[in-house]
């Protein structure tokens, strides 16, 4: 890529890989910082991700925000009330999946995507994350009554906007990024809880709601793509940053020379 592209751009999702000790590695902090510094243009998916990077690295790398979109809710048949509470995440502790299932207390049928399977229960179905198709995840959301997304840390939270596009009530933690997403999507179906101790009562209040098309049209991936295209066109009209190109070239050639073949 460095040999062929005089400009390099990428999208930063978040920096959970360095924020969580159990995900970090000795060289990862350097890689995150250097990649941003030596790229010509870095996008990010939320103001929270941008400010988190800036605070962690004390960096002034400009990062324009382009939010994710969704293609869910494109057909009338996808608006169903559903049968269960869907808890989404993965097995990492910061996703909060296992704690959320415990607080739900077995009152409703629960399908869990991710987390560590607890005591076997007729009311809880556990699914391993990471190996499911996008269509299967779509069907899980379509057939859910309520989505619980209990993550402590997200760059955006794509399942949230997917579920909102399907008219589902969505319960999330009250975090900086969930407040930002709430402001961006303007959905009456997004509910924030300050603690999981409020999860059971919140879901109890929402479980009987029926899914309806959202009042505000959801943000679509087509819109996100148009924003990227507009940004790329602007980048291509600017001069190549020769000093950054040389710094990137020198660093990568140095790494190449000392790496085992």
N, C-alpha and C positions, 0 to 999 in steps of 0.2 A: 504494500500500500504506500509506503513512504517513497519508493522508487517511482511510482506512477502518479501519485496525487500531490500536486503542489499545495493543496489545502486539505485539511483533515477536520471533520466535524463529527460529533457523536452526541447521544442523549444520555445524561446521567439520571438514573432512576432514583437512587438514594445511596447513602453511605452506611447502611446497616452492616456491611462487611467489615467495617472498621469500628463501628459503634459498639458492636457486641463482641466481648472478649472471646466467646466460644466460636465465633466465625472468623476472627482475625488471624493474621499470620505475620511474621516479622517483616516481610517485604510489602505487605498489602497497603499500608498507609502511604509508603513512598510511591507506589504505582498509581494510586488514586490521585495523589497530588500532581505528580509529574505528567500523567496523561492529560489532565486538565490544563496545566500550564503550557504544554507543548502543542495543544490542539488549537486550530484557528478559531473554532466556534464550538461552544458547548451549550447544548440545550438542557433543560431540566423539566420535570413533569409537574412541579408545584413550587410555589414560593417557599414552602417549608423546606423542600429538598435543597433549594438554592441557598437559603439562609443557614441551613444546617451545615452545608459544605463550607460556606464562608466563615462560620463561627469555629468549626473544628480546625480548619487549616489556617485561620486568620488570613484568608485569601480574598483578593479583589477580582478574581476571574469573572468576567461578565457571563451570565447564564440566563438568557431569555426563557420564559416559561411557556411551554405548549402543553396544555392538558391532554390527557387521554380522551378517547371517545368510546362509543359502543355501537354495535350493530344489532343488539338485542331489542326485542319489542318491535321488530319490523313488520310482523304479520299479526293480524287479530287473534289467531289461534294460540299465540303465546301468552295471552292474558288469562291465566287461570288462578284460582285461589290457592290451590296446592293442599298438601296433606300433612306436612311436617315442618319442624324448625330445622333449617339448614345452618350449621356452624361451619364456617370456612376459615382455613389457614393452612398450617403445616405442622410438622413435629417440633419446630424450634420454639423455645420457651417464650420468646417475645411475641409470638402469635396469640398466646393466651387461650388456646383452644380447649385444653383439658380443664382448666379452671372454669371456663364458660359452661361446659357440659355439666360440671359438678353443681354450679349455681342454678342451672335450669331444673335440676331435681327430679327428672323423670316424669314430669307432669304431662308432656306431649311427646308424640313420636319425634325422634331426633335423628337426623343424618349428619354425620361428622366427616368433613373432608380435612384430613390431617390430624395431627395430635397423636398422643400415645393412648391406645385402646385401654380403657380401664376395666373395671369389673364387668364381666359379661352381663348384658341386660337385654331383655326382649324389646325394650323401648328405644334402644340406641343402636344405630348401625354405623360402624366405622369404615371409612374408605381411605386407603393410602393415597396421599397426594403425590404428584410428580409423574404419574404414568397414565393419566386419564386424558382422553381426547377433548378438544375444545367443544365438540358437539355434545359429549357426555356431560361435561360441566354445565353446558347450556340447559340440558334437560333437567339436571339437578335443580337449577335455579327456577326453571319454568314450573316445576312440580312442587316447589317449596311454598309454604304459607308465609313464613317470615325468614329473613336472613339475619343471622348474628355474625358480625365480623369483629371479633374481640381483640384485634391486634393492638399491641402497645406502641408499635412503630411502623409507619408506612410512608413511602414516598408519595403515594396517591391513594391506592386501594381500588384497583380495577373492578373487583367483584361488586363493590358498592354501586358504581354507576351502572353496571350491567343489571343488577337487581332492580334498581330504581327505574330503569327503562322498561322493565317488565311490570311495573306497578306494584312491586312488593314493598311492604314495610321493612326497613333495614335498621338494625340496632348496632351502633358502633360506640367505642369509647370516646369520651369528650377530650380530644387531643387537638393540637394546633392544626394538623393536616385535615382532620375530620371537620373542623370548623371552616377551614378554607374550602374544602369540597362542598360543604353545605352552602356556602356563599356562591360558589360557582354554578351549582346545579339547580339551586332554588327549588328544592323538592319538599313537599309537605310530608313525604314518607320517610324522611331520614331522621332518626332519633338518636341522640347522644346521651350516654350515661356516664356519670363521673366515677362510678365504681360498679363492679360486677354484683355487688349486693343489691343493686336496683334492677338487675337483669331479669329476674323471674317476674317481678311485678310489671315491668315494661312489656315483656313478651305476652304476659297474661292479658294485658290491655289491648294488644295488637292482633292476637291470634285470630280473632273472629272477623277482622277486616277482610274485605274482598279485594282482589287485585283489579285495578282499573288503569287504563292508559294514563300516564302522567299528564298533568295539566300543562306543564312546560315541556316542549319537545326536547328530548335528550340530545346531548352533544354527540355528534356522529364522528366516526373515524374519518369520513370523507372531509369533514371540516378540519380535523387535525392535520390530515395530509396536505390540504390546501395551504395551511399555515406554514408547514415545513417547506413546501415548494416555493412559496413567496420568500421565505428566509434564504433558501439556497440560491434563488435568483439574485437576491441582493448581495450575497456573499460573492457570487461569481462576477459581479460588476466591480468589485474592489480589487486593488492591486494585491498580488501575492506578497505575503509577509516574508521577505527573504531571510531576515534574522531568525525568525522562528523556524523556517524551513531548514536553515543551516544547523540550528541547535538540535532539532529533531533528528536530522541526518547524522550528526556527530554522535549523539547519544546512542542511537540504534546501531551504528557501525561499531561503536565501542562495545556494546553488549554482545554483538555478533562475534567480535574477535575473542572475547573471553568465555563465550558459552561453549560447552562441549559439543562436538559435532555429532 
